[in-house]
């Protein structure tokens, strides 16, 4: 998930490409890859009369998976909205991080996660030949391959819940599902021969394990200050962490499982994995750290008095430590040089609602800012002139600021 955070910081296009790549990589893991030829044969693509017919059968199967995962993405976004600041609570963050670490351990081969036999046997009866059968198989296919998709899926759903964005959740999970479907399309349509399974699949699984540990550390930042402070906008910091990440991956020998290795090698692998995960966290924090800190005020009354006395417009930024889009907005939009210059004529007030206190709720109600991130811009006359939130880029932010007098 670390690379996904970096991709999202660069734009939604990069984020979708990152998630699509994660889907392709998921299809290369040990409990998905060997099943692809068998699945393609079951829904009848191998026996289809034409290549076009085989393609449409594979499409129906993949769209079944996409329908299932898109629904999960929507539910995660809705659940995040309902949870609100609970996502910053230790009672939520600690179990979530523990789950991610357990799933990461399964990707390293420390143990295997299986569906209950009664469930897998019943699911196996769903589907059959033809387009409807292929679509039905796709709907349950996402459950059948859960032992391998589960870790990546959990990380994505946790992120979506943190953003509380229903549309983003649907798009990301749909894109991820189509990434999983690439090999199904290739094998069904062109009858290509897939490379033999081997140790390279362990490397793919282990890389997902490192990403999941990084994701767990990312969510733990709100509870453990040293993790949150492991950040800098310096390119030297980024270069050092990139080197540490590569060194950690080499040290970890990802092609070998943890089980059955000497204790010294297990310790070496553990050190490498933790080093790589921490370095990736540093890279993620680098992308989310503004190069220059803006002169924020934190007292509403004082900010209003200053704006009235100087006859300046006021920008109010509602944010929270657990709000990932808030960090992206500050790092990628408000930190833009042109935006910073335009903000010089504004009094800047940051309202941190991380703790969801009665005062926080009162300010959110006063300025009609229930969703995060939210920017409220008051003109020099004290009246609301404009507002914006998630989805702003530097150009649209500049246009917003020009509306305020």
C-alpha positions in Angstrom: 0.0 0.0 0.0 2.9 2.3 0.4 3.4 2.6 -3.4 -0.3 3.2 -3.8 -0.2 6.1 -1.4 2.7 7.6 -3.4 0.8 7.0 -6.7 -2.4 8.7 -5.3 -0.3 11.7 -4.3 0.7 12.0 -7.9 -2.9 11.8 -9.2 -5.8 9.5 -9.6 -4.5 8.2 -12.9 -1.3 6.9 -11.2 -3.4 5.5 -8.3 -5.6 3.5 -10.7 -2.5 2.2 -12.6 -1.0 1.2 -9.2 -4.1 -0.7 -8.2 -4.5 -2.3 -11.6 -0.9 -3.5 -11.3 -1.7 -4.9 -7.8 -4.5 -6.8 -9.3 -2.2 -8.3 -12.0 0.4 -9.2 -9.3 -2.4 -10.8 -7.2 -3.2 -13.2 -10.0 0.5 -14.3 -9.9 0.3 -15.5 -6.3 0.3 -19.2 -5.4 -3.4 -19.7 -4.7 -4.6 -17.8 -7.8 -2.2 -18.5 -10.6 -2.4 -22.4 -10.7 -6.3 -22.1 -10.7 -6.5 -19.9 -13.8 -6.4 -22.6 -16.5 -8.8 -24.8 -14.5 -11.3 -21.9 -14.1 -11.1 -21.0 -17.7 -12.0 -24.6 -18.7 -14.9 -24.8 -16.2 -16.8 -21.8 -17.6 -16.3 -23.1 -21.2 -13.8 -20.6 -22.8 -11.5 -23.4 -24.0 -14.5 -25.1 -25.8 -15.9 -21.8 -27.3 -16.4 -22.0 -31.1 -14.7 -18.6 -31.7 -12.1 -16.4 -30.1 -14.7 -13.7 -29.7 -17.0 -16.1 -27.8 -14.2 -17.1 -25.5 -13.4 -13.4 -24.9 -17.0 -12.7 -23.9 -17.1 -15.6 -21.5 -13.9 -14.4 -19.8 -15.3 -10.9 -19.7 -18.5 -12.2 -17.9 -16.3 -14.0 -15.4 -14.1 -11.0 -14.7 -17.1 -8.6 -14.5 -18.6 -11.0 -11.9 -15.4 -10.5 -9.7 -15.6 -6.7 -10.5 -19.3 -6.6 -9.3 -18.4 -8.3 -6.1 -15.3 -6.1 -5.3 -17.0 -2.8 -6.4 -19.8 -3.6 -3.9 -17.2 -4.1 -1.2 -15.6 -0.8 -2.2 -18.9 1.1 -1.9 -19.6 -0.5 1.5 -16.1 0.4 2.8 -16.7 4.1 1.7 -20.1 4.1 3.4 -18.7 2.4 6.5 -15.9 5.0 6.7 -18.5 7.8 6.6 -20.5 6.2 9.3 -17.4 5.6 11.5 -16.0 9.1 11.1 -13.4 9.9 13.8 -13.7 6.3 15.2 -11.0 5.5 12.6 -8.6 7.4 14.8 -9.6 5.5 17.9 -7.1 3.0 19.3 -10.0 0.5 19.6 -10.3 0.6 15.8 -6.8 1.2 14.7 -5.1 -1.4 16.8 -7.3 -4.4 15.7 -7.1 -3.2 12.1 -3.3 -3.0 12.2 -3.2 -6.4 13.9 -5.3 -7.9 11.1 -3.0 -6.4 8.4 0.0 -7.9 10.2 -1.6 -11.3 10.4 -2.4 -11.2 6.7 1.1 -10.1 6.0 2.5 -13.1 7.9 0.3 -15.3 5.7 1.9 -13.8 2.6 5.3 -14.7 3.9 4.2 -18.3 4.3 4.2 -18.4 8.1 0.7 -19.9 7.9 -2.0 -20.4 5.3 -5.5 -19.0 5.4 -8.2 -21.2 4.0 -12.0 -20.9 3.7 -14.0 -23.4 5.8 -14.5 -26.6 3.9 -18.3 -26.4 4.1 -18.2 -22.9 2.5 -15.7 -23.7 -0.3 -17.6 -26.9 -1.2 -20.9 -25.0 -1.6 -19.3 -22.2 -3.5 -17.7 -24.6 -5.9 -21.2 -25.7 -7.0 -22.1 -22.2 -8.3 -21.8 -21.3 -12.0 -21.4 -23.5 -15.0 -21.0 -23.0 -18.7 -22.3 -20.0 -20.7 -22.2 -16.3 -20.0 -24.6 -16.4 -17.0 -22.6 -19.3 -15.5 -19.3 -17.4 -16.0 -20.7 -14.3 -14.4 -22.0 -16.3 -11.4 -18.6 -18.0 -11.1 -17.0 -14.6 -11.0 -19.3 -13.4 -8.2 -18.1 -16.2 -6.0 -14.6 -16.4 -7.5 -13.5 -13.4 -5.4 -14.5 -15.4 -2.3 -12.7 -18.6 -3.5 -9.4 -16.8 -4.1 -9.8 -14.8 -0.8 -6.7 -16.4 0.8 -4.6 -14.6 -1.7 -6.7 -11.5 -2.5 -7.7 -11.0 1.1 -4.5 -9.3 2.3 -4.4 -6.8 -0.6 -8.2 -6.4 -0.5 -8.0 -5.7 3.3 -5.4 -3.0 2.7 -7.5 -1.3 0.0 -10.7 -1.5 1.9 -9.0 0.0 5.0 -7.7 2.9 2.9 -11.1 3.5 1.3 -12.7 3.5 4.8 -10.1 6.1 5.8 -11.0 8.4 2.9 -14.7 7.9 3.4 -15.1 8.3 -0.4 -17.7 6.0 -1.9 -16.9 6.8 -5.5 -13.2 6.3 -5.0 -13.9 3.0 -3.3 -16.0 1.8 -6.1 -13.5 2.8 -8.8 -10.4 1.5 -7.0 -11.9 -1.9 -6.2 -13.3 -2.3 -9.7 -9.9 -1.4 -11.2 -8.2 -3.9 -8.9 -10.7 -6.7 -10.0 -9.9 -6.0 -13.7 -6.2 -6.3 -13.0 -6.9 -9.7 -11.5 -8.7 -10.6 -14.7 -5.9 -9.9 -17.2 -4.5 -13.4 -17.2 -8.0 -14.9 -17.5 -8.6 -12.8 -20.6 -5.3 -13.7 -22.1 -5.7 -17.4 -21.5 -9.3 -17.6 -22.6 -8.9 -15.5 -25.7 -5.5 -16.4 -27.1 -5.0 -19.9 -25.5 -1.5 -18.8 -24.4 0.7 -21.0 -22.3 1.3 -19.5 -18.8 4.8 -19.8 -17.3 5.3 -22.6 -14.9 4.7 -22.0 -11.2 7.8 -21.6 -9.1 9.7 -19.6 -6.5 9.0 -16.3 -8.3 5.4 -16.6 -6.9 6.9 -16.5 -3.4 8.5 -13.2 -4.2 5.2 -11.7 -5.4 3.5 -12.8 -2.2 6.3 -11.5 0.0 6.2 -8.1 -1.7 2.5 -7.9 -0.8 3.5 -8.8 2.7 5.9 -5.9 2.9 3.3 -3.6 1.5 0.8 -4.8 4.2 3.3 -4.2 7.0 3.9 -0.7 5.6 0.1 -0.1 5.6 -0.2 -1.2 9.2 2.6 1.2 10.2 0.9 4.0 8.3 -2.3 3.6 10.3 -0.4 3.3 13.6 1.1 6.7 13.1 -1.8 8.4 14.8 -1.1 6.4 18.0 2.7 6.2 17.9 4.4 9.6 17.6 7.8 8.4 16.5 6.3 6.8 13.4 4.5 10.1 12.5 7.7 12.0 13.0 9.6 9.7 10.6 9.0 12.2 7.8 10.8 14.9 5.8 10.3 16.9 2.6 14.1 16.6 1.9 15.1 14.7 -1.2 18.0 13.3 0.7 15.6 11.7 3.1 13.7 10.2 0.1 16.9 8.9 -1.5 18.2 7.3 1.8 14.9 5.5 2.3 14.8 4.3 -1.2 18.3 2.7 -0.7 17.2 1.3 2.7 14.1 -0.3 1.1 16.1 -1.9 -1.7 18.7 -3.1 0.9 16.0 -4.5 3.2 14.4 -6.4 0.3 17.8 -7.9 -0.7 18.5 -8.8 3.0 15.1 -10.5 3.3 15.7 -13.0 0.5 12.0 -12.9 -0.5 12.2 -16.1 -2.6 12.6 -18.2 0.6 9.8 -18.8 3.1 10.2 -18.2 6.8 9.1 -21.8 7.6 11.9 -24.4 7.8 14.8 -22.0 7.7 17.6 -21.7 10.3 17.0 -19.3 13.1 19.8 -17.0 12.0 18.3 -16.7 8.5 14.9 -16.1 9.9 16.3 -13.2 12.0 18.0 -11.8 8.9 14.8 -12.1 6.9 12.8 -10.4 9.7 15.3 -7.6 9.9 15.2 -7.1 6.1 11.4 -7.0 6.0 11.1 -4.5 8.9 13.8 -2.3 7.4 12.1 -2.3 4.0 8.7 -1.6 5.5 9.9 1.3 7.6 11.8 2.7 4.6 8.6 2.5 2.5 6.7 4.3 5.3 9.3 7.0 5.1 8.8 7.4 1.4 5.0 7.6 1.8 5.4 10.3 4.5 7.9 12.1 2.2 5.2 12.4 -0.5 2.7 13.7 2.1 4.9 16.3 3.8 4.5 19.9 2.6 7.9 21.4 1.6 6.9 24.6 3.5 4.7 25.0 6.5 2.0 27.7 6.1 1.4 30.2 9.0 -1.7 28.5 10.4 -3.6 29.9 13.3 -5.6 27.5 15.6 -7.8 29.9 17.5 -11.0 30.8 15.7 -11.7 33.9 17.7 -8.2 35.3 17.2 -8.2 34.5 13.5 -11.6 36.3 13.0 -10.4 39.3 15.0 -7.2 39.5 12.8 -9.2 39.2 9.6 -11.7 41.9 10.7 -9.0 44.3 11.9 -6.9 44.0 8.7 -9.9 43.6 6.4 -8.5 40.4 5.0 -10.3 37.3 3.7 -10.1 34.2 5.9 -9.5 30.6 4.8 -10.6 27.9 7.3 -9.2 24.4 6.7 -11.1 21.6 8.5 -8.9 18.5 8.8 -7.9 15.6 11.0 -4.9 13.4 11.6 -6.8 10.3 10.4 -8.0 12.0 7.2 -5.7 10.9 4.4 -7.2 13.2 1.7 -6.6 16.1 4.1 -2.9 15.3 4.1 -2.9 15.1 0.3 -4.7 18.4 0.0 -2.1 20.1 2.2 0.9 18.5 0.6 -0.1 18.7 -3.1 -2.4 21.7 -3.3 -1.9 24.2 -0.5 1.9 23.7 -0.7 2.0 24.5 -4.4 4.2 27.7 -5.0 1.5 29.6 -6.9 -1.2 28.7 -4.3 1.1 29.7 -1.5 1.6 33.1 -3.1 -2.1 33.6 -3.5 -2.7 32.7 0.1 -0.5 35.6 1.4 -3.5 37.9 1.5 -5.5 35.5 3.6 -5.6 34.8 7.3 -5.2 31.1 7.6 -7.1 29.1 10.3 -6.7 25.3 10.7 -9.5 23.5 12.6 -8.2 20.0 13.7 -11.2 17.8 14.5 -9.2 14.7 15.2 -10.5 14.3 18.7 -14.2 15.1 17.8 -14.7 17.3 20.8 -17.9 19.3 21.4 -16.0 22.4 20.3 -15.0 20.6 17.1 -18.6 19.6 16.3 -19.8 23.1 17.0 -17.4 24.6 14.6 -18.2 22.0 11.9 -21.9 22.8 12.4 -21.3 26.6 12.4 -19.4 26.5 9.1 -21.4 23.6 7.6 -18.4 21.4 7.2 -19.4 17.8 8.2 -17.2 16.1 5.5 -13.4 16.2 5.4 -11.4 17.8 3.9 -13.3 21.0 3.8 -12.0 24.5 3.0 -14.3 27.4 3.8 -13.4 30.9 2.5 -14.8 34.0 4.0 -14.5 37.4 2.3 -13.1 40.5 3.9 -16.7 41.4 4.8 -16.9 38.2 6.9 -19.4 36.4 4.7 -18.8 33.0 3.0 -17.5 33.5 -0.5 -16.5 30.0 -1.6 -15.8 26.5 -0.4 -14.0 23.4 -1.7 -12.8 20.0 -0.6 -11.5 16.7 -2.0 -10.7 16.8 -5.7 -9.1 20.2 -5.8 -5.9 20.6 -7.7 -3.6 23.7 -7.8 -5.4 25.3 -10.8 -8.9 24.8 -9.4 -7.7 26.1 -6.0 -6.3 29.2 -7.5 -9.6 29.8 -9.3 -11.4 29.4 -5.9 -9.1 31.9 -4.3 -9.7 34.5 -7.0 -13.4 34.5 -6.2 -12.7 35.8 -2.7 -12.3 39.5 -2.1 
